[in-house]
């Protein structure tokens, strides 16, 4: 959608079609819509592991940058 199409649609009416509005249509079957008709199956749900809190380095100058470089090197990041 480009900007012109978005602007043209801004004032047009919006019609929401739910099951009650479409239930008498010949192509609508209650077993093929909603949760019953969803092809998605959830086998496992989990929360991601909690990460450790970060560390703030205070100060400025060569000592702080050397400390940061040492930390990153020890963790094999650089």
Secondary structure as UniProt FT lines:
FT   HELIX           3..9
FT   TURN            10..11
FT   HELIX           19..22
FT   TURN            23..24
FT   TURN            26..27
FT   HELIX           30..32
FT   HELIX           34..37
FT   HELIX           62..74
FT   TURN            75..76
//
